[in-house]
Structures are given as C-alpha cells and as structure tokens.
Amino acid sequence: MTQRLSFGVVIEQQHWDWVSNVELWKQAEELGFESIWINDHFYSLGDSIDREGFEASTTLAALAMTTTKPKIGVLTYGNAHRNPAILFKEVVTIDHMSGGRVIFGIGAGWNEPEHRAYGIPFPSAGDRVAMLEEALELFDELETNDRTTFHGRYYQLEDAPFVPKPVHGHIPRLIGGKQPKMLRVIAKHADIWDSGLEVDEYAVALRTIREHAAEYGRDPDSILASTPVWRQKMSEKEFADRVRAFYKAGVRQMLIQHPPDRVGIETIPGLVERVIPELRAELER
C-alpha cells in the first residue's frame, strides 16, 4: 500500500497559558500541517510540575472547534488513566465535533509518580500492556456493535449501547510503544505506530512490527510509521537529513514536536515554507 508523506506538529498543552496554546494551533493550521497533536498528562512535565497543565480530552475538544482541516489527536492517551469505554465515548464525541478528523492515539501509560499523585492504580508493566490490549478489543466491539457485553479480565460491560459511531465508521488508532510485548500489540491492533527511537533502532522495530503483522494475517504495509523528527532547534540541512533518514527507514508521518520551553519554534515556519516542499518533491517523485 502506498503511503503519502505527511507532516504534523505536537503542541503539548503544558507550561503555557490557554491563549498561547490556541494561537499556536491556529498558526499550525495556517502553515498547512496535516495533523496537530497534544498530550495526556494531569500535570506539566519537564522542569516543573507546577506550571499550567490542561486535561487531554477537554483540550482535544477545544482543538476540534478551533481548527477545521488538520487531523487531530492525543500523543498518546494513557490507557490506565481512564475507564476505556468512557474514554472511547469521549473520543467519538470529539470525532463528531471535528467532522471526522480524530486519530485515536493510545499507549499503556508510564508515569508512575503522576498515577500516584492522582490516586490512579499503576499496575506492573506486563499488566498495563495486557490492559491496553483488552481495551483495544473493547474498542473494536464498541465501534461495531449497537450493544456490547464484554467480560474481560480487566474490563466488563453489560449490554452497553454505543451510539453514535465514529464519523467514518472507524477511528484510526495510533499506538505508541517500543518494548517487545508492545510491538506485538501494535502489529495486531495499530493503524499507526509512533515511537521516538533513533533511526537505526526504529528501522529494526518497524521490521519486527511488520513481521508480527504478517503473522496475524494483516498487510504489514498497512501500518503507518510515525516519529518526531524535530524536537529542538536545528539547521534546515539537519532537519532535511533527519527526514530523509527516517523516510528511508519507512516513516511516512513526520512530527515536529515543540520542546517544553518552545525555544526555536520561530524557525518552524521556515521549515514548512522552504524545506518541506522540497522534501516532498524529492522523496515522492
């Protein structure tokens, strides 16, 4: 399957006031980014947990109403943070608010201090992966059935109605992760895989995912590969070289991720206006 090259921007709703976030979303749409991403944390990360930190689903709803064209998503929801059936109801609601632009990004969850601070249970890594896989099976049921009864190890539903369905019938699922167990979950369930691995490790993990996908009877090339290619200020040549390297490794969704202090983001419009068009012409010819 041929996958086109796309560029998105990650604007985490941490450290900065609400108005600043909204202004950056609008700028991202004006620049022509094909996707805009936020994160899922209950307090700000980085050098201080006491700065602004806006909740993910309500922020994603605001992003849906502030923009009109880009795909939007959370990179990534922590599955352990919420009841997954309620989370999926939130995501489908926002999908309708956005006119069908949502990508559902989800992972197993990782920040133990954050869970402890908010009284959220933090199971073992193995249990968190198993919980995520069961949640993904639950999403399939809710997306497909008018009523769902589900008796899992971690989650139970009894004749639960679920309408409306996603605008396009299915919300693409981005799964983040890099450990061996997660690579199998990704191979089985993901439409998109995102990881911050460096290029050599990324290429190996992507090959592994595609091998597992074939074992599950999926088209290995149906899984879109995604990664951040810009996390700090760099020259236009350095940026172009990183995009080329990850493209060669199989990545087709390239993300520009604002650092917490947003140092260097003033160079991003130049990348969009000068470098990205040249890269598209070169790599997709």
Sequence and secondary structure as in RCSB ss.txt:
>XXXX:A:sequence
MTQRLSFGVVIEQQHWDWVSNVELWKQAEELGFESIWINDHFYSLGDSIDREGFEASTTLAALAMTTTKPKIGVL
TYGNAHRNPAILFKEVVTIDHMSGGRVIFGIGAGWNEPEHRAYGIPFPSAGDRVAMLEEALELFDELETNDRTTF
HGRYYQLEDAPFVPKPVHGHIPRLIGGKQPKMLRVIAKHADIWDSGLEVDEYAVALRTIREHAAEYGRDPDSILA
STPVWRQKMSEKEFADRVRAFYKAGVRQMLIQHPPDRVGIETIPGLVERVIPELRAELER
>XXXX:A:secstr
     EEEEE  SBSS HHHHHHHHHHHHHHT SEEEE   SS  SS SSS B  HHHHHHHHHHH SSSEEEET
TEEGGGS HHHHHHHHHHHHHHTTS EEEEEE    HHHHHHTT     HHHHHHHHHHHHHHHHHHHH SEEEE
E SS EEEEEE  S  TTSS  EEEE  SHHHHHHHHHH SEEE    HHHHHHHHHHHHHHHHHTT  GGGSEE
EEEEESS   HHHHHHHHHHHHHHT  EEEEE  TT TTGGGHHHIIIIIHHHHHHHH  
